[in-house]
Every structure is written in structure tokens, then in C-alpha cells.
Amino acid sequence: MPNSLWSVLATPTATEVKAGDGAASDRTDQFVAVTGAESEQVSASAMVLGAYGLFWLIVFAMVAMTYRSQAKLLVRIADLEKRLPRDGVPS
């Protein structure tokens, strides 16, 4: 990897290089381009696909958890209906 994260973070920015020159108001009057990594490490399409994949994984997990909870509740309701008297008269 030619441009590692550490080399990008360790490289001083234009504002850090110019920090010793004059007052702060002098430095904010002009635009100085900051150079960084030359190429992307992860393409935008890969990030979009990853985000959509993560979103659908979360949606499917929520649906599965809801389905399991609903199935447990149905079993519990059926058990309670068996325990209740049908005629309204306790046995």
C-alpha cells in the first residue's frame, strides 16, 4: 500500500505548515489546497453495495425476530385458551 493511513495522517496539512506565519486572520484570507491520498482505497460502488447489504441484513434480522416472537405469542395464547373454561363456568 503506497499511501497508508499513517502516512496520510502524519503528513502536515497546509495550515499546519503555515501555522508559524503571521496572525490567524492572515491565514484565513486565502485558499490553500491540501494534498492527500492520490487514489481511493475503497470504491464508491463497493461502499454503496455494502451499505445496501447491511441495510437488508438488518431488515431481514428484524423480520425474523418479529416472526419468532409472534410464533411464541401464538403458542402462549393457544395454551391460555386451553386453560380457560369454554362455558364461562369454572370446572
N, C-alpha and C positions, 0 to 999 in steps of 0.2 A: 504494500500500500504506500504509494509515494506521498500522499498527504494524509498523515494520520491525524487523529483528533488532537493529540497532544501538540503536534507541530503547529496546527491551526490556532489552538488556544495559547500557545507560548509566543506566537508572533505578535509583536506590539502593533496596535492599531495606529492610524494616523493621528488620532487625538492624543494617544499616549506618547508618541514620539514628539509631538509639538507641545506637550504639557509645560515645558520649561520656558517657552517663548511667550512673553507678554502676559497681559491680564486675560481673564476668562472671556470678557466681552470681545476682545480682539479675535479670539479663536472661533467664536460662533458666527462671525460675519461671512465666512466663506465655506464652500463645499470642498471637502477633501475625500476622494474615493478611497474606500477601504478594500484592500485586496484580500481574498480568502482562498478557499479551495477552488481549483480550476474546474473540476468536474463533480457531478453529483455522485454520491455513494450509493443511493437508492433511487431508482427512477420513480417519477410521479405515478405512473400507471401501476407499479408494484404497490405503492402506498395506498392508492385508491382501492385496488383489489383486496389488499389486506384489511382495510377499514370496512369494506362491504362484507368480507368474510367474517370478521369479528362481530359485526352487527347481526348478521344472520345466525351466527352461532349463539349469541346471547338470546335472540328471539326464540330459536328452537329450544334452548335450555329452559326458558320461561314457560313455553307451551308444555314441555314435558313435565315440569314441576307442577304446573296447574292441573294437568291430566292426572298425575299421580295423586294429588291432593283430592281432586274430585272423586276418583275411584275409592279412596279411603273413606270419604264422607258418605258415599253411596252405600258402602258396606256397613258403616256405622248406623245409618238411617234404617237400613233393612233389619239390622239387629234390634234396634229400638222398636220398630214396628212389630217384630215378633214378640217382644216382651210386653207390649201394651195389650190390654184386653180389647177385643173387637166389638163387643156389645156395649161397652161403656160400664159394664158391671164387673167389678173386680172378682177374680176367681179365688 
